[in-house]
Amino acid sequence: MSEMSYPAIPDPEGVERVYGELLARAPENKMAPRLDAVRRAVEILGDVHRAAPVIHITGTNGKTSTARMIESLLLAHDLRTGRFTSPHLESVTERISINGEPVPDATFVRVWDEILPYLTLVDEEFAARGEPKLTFFESITVLAFAIFADEPVDVVILEVGIGGSWDSTNVADGIVSVVAPVGLDHTDMLGDTLAEIATEKAGIIKPDGYLISAAQDPEVATILLDTARKQNAKYAFEGVEFGVVERDRAVGGQLLTLRGLAGEYPEIELPLHGEHQGQNASLALAAVEAFFGGDRALARDVVLAGFAQVRSPGRLEMIRSEPLVVLDAAHNPHGVRAASTAFKEAFELSHVHAVVGILGEKDALGIFEVLREEYVDSTDATFRLYLSASESSRAIAPEELQEIALDAGFDE
């Protein structure tokens, strides 16, 4: 008799309870520079972080979009995927995805309740040593590994939270390490220079692995290359071994010709806007080629199918057409510039009304300077700026944002 399957029953109350228990821990922007707590947790759970091969992604901008593209390409190869990304937009379950969809509420709650006694043991061990208990991000990272082992999945796409070398996700040994563009962000935790930040991010490159890197500042590229060589890892860089050959605007996105590690892929439709998303696509393609060994081209029809299904919520996401309303989660000057360039290319508007909210640890002055350069100094469009704040306790008050915007050159 065949086993019957039933649709998962949503359990929003259970998810909210678990989310509350996670939030009761130290917040994710207060992640401790350590790996031993997460190592102990995954060890006590039976090495759940080793249940499937890992593609590990770091960088300053483009990580989540690249992760989603990698996931979509692997799904097109009929592989069962687990994806861990952050932050989430609406529900915490978005951070842990199975086959491209947020983990079912019931699974999220069940697995958390199953692992909580073991996490409590780790909390007690570290408290006895005078060290903090598992943080929010450490705990949800362990939860992700446990869910992926429980499913199980064929491959895990794992996005770094902050940095790389001591990030909670780095307990995993990625067989492919992907480095998206590196810039200045989280300087309070990673260092004030590109060299310091690049060194932290290079920490995900593992012995005998495969480094796939976006085009980088020469200083960053040198650090990544030196690390790969020390780890005896293969390596490939955008603009050298792979990249975007041609890019044309298309309805709802763009048309790309991509050069991968082992072949060229013409007329690939990508339903996302912006040159930066084309670059993310080349990075994702090379990462998947590397996952399969890096020495043979992928079937073009599979690549076509994979990219055609890509979605990246919160990245120039059009949520309304009359009037046009677009959401974007860019949170540093580099990301805001890329999003602004893509927005102007895709929509060509004569009037732009920007509603902006920024968290306290972000470079608000730099963000406003980019907005002024992109929309006031270099276009004829009418631009109006509206200042807001999210419900986060880390959000900068609109009154303070106004002062920063004035410092950046905006008129009152």
Secondary structure per residue as TSV (DSSP state, phi and psi in degrees):
chain	resnum	aa	ss	phi	psi
A	1	M	-	360.0	127.7
A	2	S	-	-74.4	149.6
A	3	E	-	-77.2	132.2
A	4	M	-	-89.6	146.4
A	5	S	-	-116.4	147.1
A	6	Y	-	-126.9	147.4
A	7	P	-	-63.2	145.1
A	8	A	-	-65.1	138.9
A	9	I	-	-91.3	122.6
A	10	P	-	-59.6	143.8
A	11	D	-	-135.5	65.9
A	12	P	H	-60.9	-33.2
A	13	E	H	-66.7	-39.7
A	14	G	H	-65.8	-40.2
A	15	V	H	-62.9	-42.4
A	16	E	H	-64.4	-36.5
A	17	R	H	-63.3	-48.0
A	18	V	H	-62.8	-42.7
A	19	Y	H	-60.4	-39.4
A	20	G	H	-62.9	-40.1
A	21	E	H	-66.6	-36.0
A	22	L	H	-67.5	-44.3
A	23	L	H	-66.1	-22.0
A	24	A	T	-69.7	-14.1
A	25	R	S	-86.6	173.0
A	26	A	-	-57.1	137.1
A	27	P	-	-66.2	162.1
A	28	E	G	-68.9	-20.9
A	29	N	G	-84.9	5.1
A	30	K	G	-118.5	34.4
A	31	M	-	-64.5	132.7
A	32	A	-	-78.9	143.2
A	33	P	S	-76.2	77.1
A	34	R	-	-152.3	159.0
A	35	L	S	-124.9	-16.0
A	36	D	H	-64.4	-31.5
A	37	A	H	-68.5	-45.3
A	38	V	H	-68.4	-38.8
A	39	R	H	-58.0	-42.8
A	40	R	H	-65.3	-40.0
A	41	A	H	-66.0	-45.9
A	42	V	H	-70.7	-29.7
A	43	E	H	-65.6	-46.1
A	44	I	H	-68.2	-20.4
A	45	L	T	-92.3	5.5
A	46	G	T	90.9	33.3
A	47	D	-	57.0	49.7
A	48	V	G	-62.7	-20.7
A	49	H	G	-73.6	-7.6
A	50	R	G	-107.7	15.2
A	51	A	S	-73.0	-21.4
A	52	A	S	-152.3	154.5
A	53	P	-	-63.8	151.5
A	54	V	E	-121.8	135.0
A	55	I	E	-105.1	117.1
A	56	H	E	-107.3	132.7
A	57	I	E	-125.8	127.7
A	58	T	E	-129.7	-173.6
A	59	G	-	129.8	176.5
A	60	T	S	-95.2	-42.0
A	61	N	S	-133.3	146.8
A	62	G	S	91.3	2.6
A	63	K	H	-62.4	-49.8
A	64	T	H	-68.0	-42.8
A	65	S	H	-61.0	-42.6
A	66	T	H	-63.9	-41.3
A	67	A	H	-60.7	-42.1
A	68	R	H	-65.9	-37.1
A	69	M	H	-67.9	-42.6
A	70	I	H	-59.3	-46.6
A	71	E	H	-57.0	-46.7
A	72	S	H	-64.4	-38.9
A	73	L	H	-66.4	-38.8
A	74	L	H	-70.1	-37.9
A	75	L	H	-62.2	-36.6
A	76	A	H	-66.2	-19.5
A	77	H	T	-90.8	11.1
A	78	D	T	64.4	32.1
A	79	L	-	-98.3	146.0
A	80	R	-	-87.6	122.5
A	81	T	E	-112.8	149.7
A	82	G	E	-122.6	131.3
A	83	R	E	-126.9	130.9
A	84	F	E	-119.3	116.7
A	85	T	-	-137.3	167.5
A	86	S	S	-154.9	157.8
A	87	P	-	-81.0	-169.4
A	88	H	-	-106.6	161.3
A	89	L	S	-95.8	-45.8
A	90	E	S	-123.6	-47.3
A	91	S	-	-126.6	142.1
A	92	V	G	-60.2	-23.3
A	93	T	G	-66.8	-17.4
A	94	E	G	-62.6	-24.5
A	95	R	G	-68.5	-25.1
A	96	I	E	-120.3	106.6
A	97	S	E	-114.0	142.9
A	98	I	E	-117.6	122.6
A	99	N	T	51.8	40.6
A	100	G	T	84.7	-0.3
A	101	E	E	-123.2	145.7
A	102	P	E	-52.7	141.1
A	103	V	-	-54.9	138.5
A	104	P	-	-55.6	143.1
A	105	D	H	-51.6	-46.1
A	106	A	H	-61.8	-39.2
A	107	T	H	-68.1	-43.7
A	108	F	H	-55.4	-48.3
A	109	V	H	-70.6	-45.3
A	110	R	H	-61.2	-48.3
A	111	V	H	-67.1	-38.0
A	112	W	H	-60.2	-46.6
A	113	D	H	-63.1	-32.4
A	114	E	H	-70.4	-37.6
A	115	I	H	-91.4	-15.1
A	116	L	H	-56.2	-42.4
A	117	P	H	-59.6	-34.2
A	118	Y	H	-73.8	-37.7
A	119	L	H	-65.2	-35.7
A	120	T	H	-63.5	-38.8
A	121	L	H	-60.1	-42.5
A	122	V	H	-65.1	-42.9
A	123	D	H	-54.4	-46.3
A	124	E	H	-67.0	-39.4
A	125	E	H	-60.7	-44.8
A	126	F	H	-75.2	-33.3
A	127	A	H	-63.2	-37.6
A	128	A	H	-64.2	-24.6
A	129	R	T	-92.8	4.3
A	130	G	T	77.0	22.4
A	131	E	-	-113.4	156.7
A	132	P	-	-64.0	152.1
A	133	K	-	-72.3	173.0
A	134	L	-	-54.8	133.6
A	135	T	-	-80.9	176.2
A	136	F	H	-53.3	-53.3
A	137	F	H	-70.9	-37.8
A	138	E	H	-60.3	-42.8
A	139	S	H	-67.9	-43.0
A	140	I	H	-73.5	-25.7
A	141	T	H	-65.5	-45.6
A	142	V	H	-62.9	-40.8
A	143	L	H	-59.5	-42.2
A	144	A	H	-60.6	-47.7
A	145	F	H	-59.5	-41.7
A	146	A	H	-65.4	-39.8
A	147	I	H	-66.3	-42.6
A	148	F	H	-63.6	-36.0
A	149	A	H	-71.6	-34.3
A	150	D	H	-70.7	-33.4
A	151	E	T	-59.2	-57.8
A	152	P	T	-89.5	175.1
A	153	V	-	-116.9	163.7
A	154	D	S	-86.6	-29.8
A	155	V	E	-153.3	145.1
A	156	V	E	-111.8	130.3
A	157	I	E	-104.5	114.7
A	158	L	E	-120.0	116.4
A	159	E	E	-96.9	130.2
A	160	V	-	-63.0	145.1
A	161	G	S	-78.5	-62.9
A	162	I	S	-139.8	130.4
A	163	G	S	76.9	-117.1
A	164	G	S	175.3	-61.8
A	165	S	T	-59.4	-43.3
A	166	W	T	-108.7	8.1
A	167	D	S	-64.1	146.6
A	168	S	G	-55.7	-33.0
A	169	T	G	-68.5	-15.6
A	170	N	G	-78.6	6.2
A	171	V	G	-69.6	-22.2
A	172	A	S	-81.3	151.4
A	173	D	-	-104.9	95.8
A	174	G	E	-69.0	128.8
A	175	I	E	-77.4	-21.8
A	176	V	E	-127.0	127.7
A	177	S	E	-110.9	120.7
A	178	V	E	-109.6	129.1
A	179	V	E	-118.1	107.0
A	180	A	-	-72.3	173.4
A	181	P	-	-51.9	135.4
A	182	V	-	-105.7	129.8
A	183	G	-	-142.3	-169.0
A	184	L	S	-85.7	117.5
A	185	D	-	-162.3	153.9
A	186	H	-	52.0	40.8
A	187	T	H	-64.4	-23.5
A	188	D	H	-67.4	-21.4
A	189	M	H	-113.7	-26.5
A	190	L	H	-108.0	-16.3
A	191	G	-	119.5	161.0
A	192	D	S	-92.1	-7.0
A	193	T	S	-119.9	158.0
A	194	L	H	-59.7	-37.8
A	195	A	H	-62.4	-43.6
A	196	E	H	-64.7	-44.1
A	197	I	H	-66.6	-42.5
A	198	A	H	-63.0	-37.3
A	199	T	H	-63.3	-41.0
A	200	E	H	-63.3	-44.2
A	201	K	H	-71.1	-30.7
A	202	A	G	-65.9	-13.0
A	203	G	G	-65.7	-12.3
A	204	I	G	-86.1	-8.6
A	205	I	-	-73.9	121.8
A	206	K	-	-107.1	156.1
A	207	P	T	-54.2	132.7
A	208	D	T	62.1	20.5
A	209	G	-	-87.8	-154.4
A	210	Y	E	-143.1	117.1
A	211	L	E	-92.0	127.0
A	212	I	E	-119.7	115.5
A	213	S	E	-120.7	141.4
A	214	A	-	-66.3	167.1
A	215	A	-	-60.4	133.8
A	216	Q	-	-129.4	162.2
A	217	D	-	-54.6	140.3
A	218	P	H	-52.1	-37.9
A	219	E	H	-63.7	-41.7
A	220	V	H	-67.0	-45.9
A	221	A	H	-59.1	-39.9
A	222	T	H	-62.5	-42.6
A	223	I	H	-65.7	-43.2
A	224	L	H	-64.1	-43.0
A	225	L	H	-64.7	-44.9
A	226	D	H	-61.7	-41.0
A	227	T	H	-65.1	-43.8
A	228	A	H	-59.8	-42.9
A	229	R	H	-64.8	-41.4
A	230	K	H	-63.9	-31.0
A	231	Q	T	-90.5	2.8
A	232	N	T	56.8	36.7
A	233	A	-	-97.9	142.6
A	234	K	E	-67.0	159.4
A	235	Y	E	-150.5	152.7
A	236	A	E	-151.8	137.7
A	237	F	E	-119.7	140.0
A	238	E	B	-59.0	137.2
A	239	G	T	90.6	-11.3
A	240	V	T	-118.6	-68.8
A	241	E	T	-89.8	-21.5
A	242	F	B	-153.9	169.2
A	243	G	E	161.1	-173.6
A	244	V	E	-89.2	121.5
A	245	V	E	-86.2	-46.5
A	246	E	E	-141.0	150.2
A	247	R	E	-145.9	127.2
A	248	D	E	-131.0	144.9
A	249	R	E	-66.1	147.0
A	250	A	E	-143.4	163.7
A	251	V	T	-60.9	120.7
A	252	G	T	78.1	9.2
A	253	G	E	167.1	-127.0
A	254	Q	E	-154.7	161.3
A	255	L	E	-114.8	125.2
A	256	L	E	-120.9	146.5
A	257	T	E	-112.5	120.0
A	258	L	E	-112.1	137.2
A	259	R	E	-103.7	117.9
A	260	G	-	-96.2	-166.1
A	261	L	S	-70.5	-28.7
A	262	A	S	-132.4	9.2
A	263	G	-	-178.4	170.8
A	264	E	E	-113.4	142.6
A	265	Y	E	-126.8	98.7
A	266	P	E	-82.7	154.8
A	267	E	E	50.7	57.7
A	268	I	E	-96.2	120.9
A	269	E	E	-85.1	125.3
A	270	L	E	-120.3	115.6
A	271	P	-	-81.6	41.9
A	272	L	S	-133.1	151.0
A	273	H	-	-94.3	148.8
A	274	G	S	106.4	143.0
A	275	E	H	-58.6	-36.7
A	276	H	H	-63.8	-32.5
A	277	Q	H	-73.4	-31.5
A	278	G	H	-62.3	-41.1
A	279	Q	H	-66.3	-39.7
A	280	N	H	-61.3	-36.6
A	281	A	H	-64.3	-41.4
A	282	S	H	-65.8	-36.3
A	283	L	H	-65.5	-44.4
A	284	A	H	-64.6	-42.4
A	285	L	H	-61.6	-46.5
A	286	A	H	-63.4	-36.8
A	287	A	H	-64.3	-40.8
A	288	V	H	-70.4	-39.8
A	289	E	H	-58.3	-44.1
A	290	A	H	-63.1	-38.1
A	291	F	H	-58.8	-36.5
A	292	F	T	-89.8	10.2
A	293	G	T	115.7	-24.3
A	294	G	S	79.3	3.9
A	295	D	S	-114.6	7.6
A	296	R	S	-144.9	144.1
A	297	A	-	-71.0	149.8
A	298	L	-	-83.3	156.3
A	299	A	-	-65.1	127.6
A	300	R	H	-60.8	-37.4
A	301	D	H	-65.2	-31.3
A	302	V	H	-72.1	-40.5
A	303	V	H	-63.7	-43.5
A	304	L	H	-56.7	-48.9
A	305	A	H	-63.9	-40.4
A	306	G	H	-63.8	-49.9
A	307	F	H	-69.2	-31.4
A	308	A	H	-62.3	-26.0
A	309	Q	T	-93.9	0.8
A	310	V	-	-69.0	134.4
A	311	R	-	-133.2	145.0
A	312	S	-	-138.2	82.7
A	313	P	T	-56.0	139.4
A	314	G	T	81.1	4.5
A	315	R	S	-117.6	97.7
A	316	L	S	44.9	47.6
A	317	E	E	-85.6	118.6
A	318	M	E	-83.3	114.4
A	319	I	E	-104.3	-8.4
A	320	R	E	-158.0	143.4
A	321	S	E	-105.4	-24.8
A	322	E	T	-132.9	93.7
A	323	P	T	-75.6	163.2
A	324	L	E	-67.3	125.9
A	325	V	E	-127.8	123.6
A	326	V	E	-125.7	134.6
A	327	L	E	-106.6	141.0
A	328	D	-	-147.6	139.6
A	329	A	-	-100.9	18.6
A	330	A	-	-54.3	136.1
A	331	H	-	-135.4	15.3
A	332	N	S	-150.8	164.0
A	333	P	H	-55.9	-41.7
A	334	H	H	-61.0	-45.3
A	335	G	H	-67.9	-38.6
A	336	V	H	-65.9	-38.3
A	337	R	H	-65.1	-44.4
A	338	A	H	-62.6	-44.3
A	339	A	H	-66.1	-38.9
A	340	S	H	-64.9	-44.0
A	341	T	H	-60.7	-44.5
A	342	A	H	-66.4	-39.7
A	343	F	H	-61.9	-46.7
A	344	K	H	-65.6	-37.7
A	345	E	H	-66.4	-41.3
A	346	A	H	-78.4	-33.7
A	347	F	H	-116.6	-25.0
A	348	E	-	47.2	60.0
A	349	L	-	-93.8	151.6
A	350	S	S	-93.8	-17.5
A	351	H	E	-134.0	129.9
A	352	V	E	-128.7	126.8
A	353	H	E	-114.8	113.6
A	354	A	E	-106.0	121.8
A	355	V	E	-100.2	118.0
A	356	V	E	-123.6	131.9
A	357	G	-	-131.8	142.6
A	358	I	-	-138.1	140.6
A	359	L	B	-82.0	156.8
A	360	G	T	-61.6	-31.6
A	361	E	T	-84.3	-0.4
A	362	K	S	-90.7	162.1
A	363	D	-	-82.8	78.9
A	364	A	H	-63.0	-42.5
A	365	L	H	-61.1	-45.1
A	366	G	H	-62.4	-38.4
A	367	I	H	-64.0	-46.2
A	368	F	H	-66.1	-35.6
A	369	E	H	-63.3	-40.2
A	370	V	H	-66.0	-43.9
A	371	L	H	-59.8	-41.1
A	372	R	I	-64.1	-45.0
A	373	E	I	-63.3	-42.1
A	374	E	I	-77.1	-34.0
A	375	Y	I	-114.0	-24.0
A	376	V	I	-101.1	-46.8
A	377	D	I	-81.6	-25.7
A	378	S	S	-122.4	9.8
A	379	T	-	-137.0	161.8
A	380	D	-	-93.9	0.3
A	381	A	S	-68.1	145.1
A	382	T	E	-73.1	127.3
A	383	F	E	-124.5	126.9
A	384	R	E	-124.7	137.3
A	385	L	E	-110.9	128.2
A	386	Y	E	-118.9	132.3
A	387	L	E	-106.6	136.9
A	388	S	-	-142.4	179.1
A	389	A	-	-146.6	138.0
A	390	S	-	-76.1	-179.2
A	391	E	S	-79.1	-5.1
A	392	S	S	-65.2	141.2
A	393	S	T	-66.7	-14.7
A	394	R	T	-89.5	-4.2
A	395	A	B	-70.9	140.0
A	396	I	-	-77.9	133.7
A	397	A	-	-63.9	144.0
A	398	P	H	-54.0	-36.5
A	399	E	H	-63.1	-38.5
A	400	E	H	-72.6	-37.6
A	401	L	H	-60.6	-37.1
A	402	Q	H	-60.5	-43.1
A	403	E	H	-64.1	-39.0
A	404	I	H	-68.1	-40.8
A	405	A	H	-63.0	-38.5
A	406	L	H	-64.3	-40.8
A	407	D	H	-61.3	-29.8
A	408	A	T	-82.5	-3.6
A	409	G	T	107.5	4.2
A	410	F	-	-76.8	147.5
A	411	D	-	-80.4	148.6
A	412	E	-	-70.6	360.0
